[in-house]
Amino acid sequence: MSLPQPPDPAKLVIGLFTREKQRFKEAAHALAEKFGEMEMVSPWFPFDYTSYYEAEMGGPLFRRMIVFKTRIRQADLPDIKAITNTIERQYTRDNKRLVNIDPGYLLLERFVLATGKNYTHRIYIGKGFYADLTLIFQNGSFQTLPWTYPDYADPTIKNFLEKIRNRLRVDGKGT
């Protein structure tokens, strides 16, 4: 018989991409007001994997990742996604987003993103949102899956996530 066990707390990781780099600082401040102190901020990554967002946001686009100090409960991901959607709406012009905000969490074994879009591999987590298993950690590094977004498959982003994972491993699993 499988006995229920509480899930490990996770590192909150939020990816942002924008055309206007100054918007990152504003949005990051709004996120810190909601989720607490930032632990790490990635360097800028070019976001040239798809033209999907160009009609709405223009280009070129740039991505940064924020890691927060306080760990979260995995069950809080739908609430976090609702908050980030509200913040995202604050950064619109003519009904077009100036900043795209992708919240997720990182554990030793996986990286998960929240999304409002259903698909075959996504699991409903409540409040109209789904969990997207984006990367799994196997054989000493994060591995992509057939549905992994191209930007998260990029070695520079995977290396950044591995740095976060190493900190999590060294700090231990507890809060």
C-alpha positions as CSV (number, residue, x, y, z in Angstrom):
1,M,0.0,0.0,0.0
2,S,1.2,3.4,-0.9
3,L,1.0,5.8,2.1
4,P,0.6,9.5,1.6
5,Q,3.6,11.7,2.3
6,P,4.0,15.4,2.4
7,P,5.7,16.8,-0.7
8,D,9.1,18.5,-0.4
9,P,9.1,22.2,-0.5
10,A,10.3,23.6,-3.8
11,K,12.4,26.6,-5.1
12,L,10.2,29.2,-6.7
13,V,11.7,30.0,-10.1
14,I,10.0,32.6,-12.3
15,G,11.1,33.2,-15.9
16,L,10.3,36.6,-17.5
17,F,10.8,37.7,-21.1
18,T,10.4,41.1,-22.6
19,R,11.5,43.3,-25.4
20,E,12.0,46.3,-23.1
21,K,14.7,45.3,-20.6
22,Q,13.7,48.1,-18.2
23,R,10.4,46.4,-17.7
24,F,12.2,43.5,-16.1
25,K,13.2,45.5,-13.1
26,E,9.7,46.8,-12.6
27,A,8.1,43.4,-12.9
28,A,10.8,41.8,-10.7
29,H,10.1,44.4,-8.0
30,A,6.4,43.5,-8.2
31,L,7.2,39.8,-7.9
32,A,9.5,40.4,-4.9
33,E,6.6,42.2,-3.1
34,K,4.5,39.1,-3.5
35,F,7.0,36.3,-3.1
36,G,9.8,37.7,-0.9
37,E,13.5,38.2,-1.3
38,M,15.2,37.2,-4.5
39,E,18.1,34.7,-4.1
40,M,19.4,34.7,-7.7
41,V,18.8,36.4,-10.9
42,S,20.1,35.0,-14.1
43,P,22.0,36.8,-16.8
44,W,20.0,37.9,-19.9
45,F,19.3,35.1,-22.3
46,P,18.3,35.8,-25.9
47,F,14.8,34.6,-26.6
48,D,15.0,33.7,-30.3
49,Y,13.5,30.2,-30.2
50,T,10.2,31.0,-31.7
51,S,8.4,33.9,-33.4
52,Y,5.1,33.0,-31.5
53,Y,5.3,36.0,-29.3
54,E,6.6,38.6,-31.8
55,A,3.2,39.7,-33.0
56,E,2.1,40.5,-29.5
57,M,5.4,41.7,-27.9
58,G,7.6,42.7,-30.8
59,G,11.3,41.7,-30.8
60,P,14.0,41.0,-30.1
61,L,12.9,39.4,-26.8
62,F,15.2,38.7,-23.8
63,R,14.7,36.3,-20.9
64,R,15.8,36.3,-17.3
65,M,15.1,33.9,-14.5
66,I,14.5,34.8,-10.8
67,V,14.9,32.4,-7.9
68,F,13.3,33.3,-4.6
69,K,14.8,32.5,-1.2
70,T,11.7,31.2,0.5
71,R,10.7,27.8,-0.6
72,I,7.1,27.1,-1.6
73,R,4.6,24.4,-1.2
74,Q,4.1,22.6,-4.5
75,A,0.4,22.9,-4.0
76,D,0.6,26.7,-4.1
77,L,1.6,26.8,-7.8
78,P,-2.0,27.6,-9.0
79,D,-2.2,30.6,-6.6
80,I,1.3,31.7,-7.7
81,K,0.2,31.5,-11.4
82,A,-2.9,33.6,-10.6
83,I,-0.7,36.2,-9.0
84,T,1.8,36.3,-11.8
85,N,-1.1,36.7,-14.3
86,T,-2.3,39.7,-12.4
87,I,1.2,41.2,-12.5
88,E,1.5,40.4,-16.2
89,R,-1.7,42.3,-16.9
90,Q,-0.3,45.4,-15.2
91,Y,2.4,45.4,-17.9
92,T,0.2,45.7,-21.0
93,R,-0.1,48.3,-23.7
94,D,-3.0,48.3,-26.1
95,N,-4.0,44.8,-24.8
96,K,-0.6,43.4,-25.6
97,R,1.8,42.1,-23.0
98,L,5.1,43.9,-22.4
99,V,6.3,41.2,-20.1
100,N,5.6,37.4,-20.1
101,I,5.9,35.8,-16.7
102,D,6.3,32.0,-16.3
103,P,6.2,30.7,-12.7
104,G,7.4,27.3,-11.8
105,Y,9.2,25.3,-9.2
106,L,12.4,23.3,-9.0
107,L,13.0,20.2,-7.0
108,L,16.1,17.9,-7.1
109,E,14.3,15.6,-9.6
110,R,12.3,18.0,-11.8
111,F,11.5,21.5,-13.0
112,V,7.8,22.3,-13.4
113,L,6.0,25.3,-15.0
114,A,2.5,26.5,-14.5
115,T,0.3,27.2,-17.6
116,G,-3.3,27.9,-18.4
117,K,-3.1,25.8,-21.5
118,N,-4.2,22.2,-21.4
119,Y,-2.3,19.5,-23.4
120,T,-1.9,15.7,-23.2
121,H,1.1,15.8,-20.9
122,R,-0.1,18.5,-18.6
123,I,-1.9,17.7,-15.3
124,Y,-4.6,19.9,-13.9
125,I,-3.6,21.5,-10.6
126,G,-6.7,23.7,-9.9
127,K,-8.0,27.2,-10.5
128,G,-7.8,26.8,-14.3
129,F,-4.1,25.9,-14.4
130,Y,-2.0,23.0,-15.4
131,A,1.5,21.7,-14.4
132,D,3.9,21.2,-17.2
133,L,6.7,18.8,-16.4
134,T,9.4,20.7,-18.3
135,L,12.7,19.1,-17.4
136,I,13.7,16.0,-15.4
137,F,17.0,15.5,-13.7
138,Q,18.7,12.2,-14.7
139,N,22.3,11.1,-15.2
140,G,23.8,14.2,-13.7
141,S,21.9,16.9,-15.6
142,F,18.5,18.2,-16.6
143,Q,17.0,16.3,-19.5
144,T,14.5,17.6,-22.0
145,L,11.2,15.9,-22.8
146,P,9.5,15.8,-26.2
147,W,7.4,18.8,-25.2
148,T,10.0,20.9,-23.4
149,Y,9.8,24.5,-24.6
150,P,12.9,25.3,-26.8
151,D,14.2,28.0,-24.5
152,Y,14.1,25.7,-21.5
153,A,16.0,23.1,-23.6
154,D,18.8,25.6,-24.2
155,P,22.0,24.5,-22.4
156,T,22.5,28.0,-20.8
157,I,19.2,27.9,-19.1
158,K,19.6,24.3,-18.1
159,N,23.0,25.1,-16.6
160,F,21.4,28.0,-14.6
161,L,18.7,25.6,-13.3
162,E,21.4,23.1,-12.4
163,K,23.1,25.8,-10.2
164,I,19.8,26.3,-8.4
165,R,19.5,22.6,-8.0
166,N,23.0,22.4,-6.5
167,R,22.2,25.0,-4.0
168,L,19.0,23.2,-3.1
169,R,20.9,19.9,-2.7
170,V,23.6,21.6,-0.5
171,D,21.0,23.4,1.6
172,G,19.0,20.2,2.1
173,K,15.5,19.4,1.3
174,G,13.8,21.1,4.3
175,T,12.6,24.6,4.6
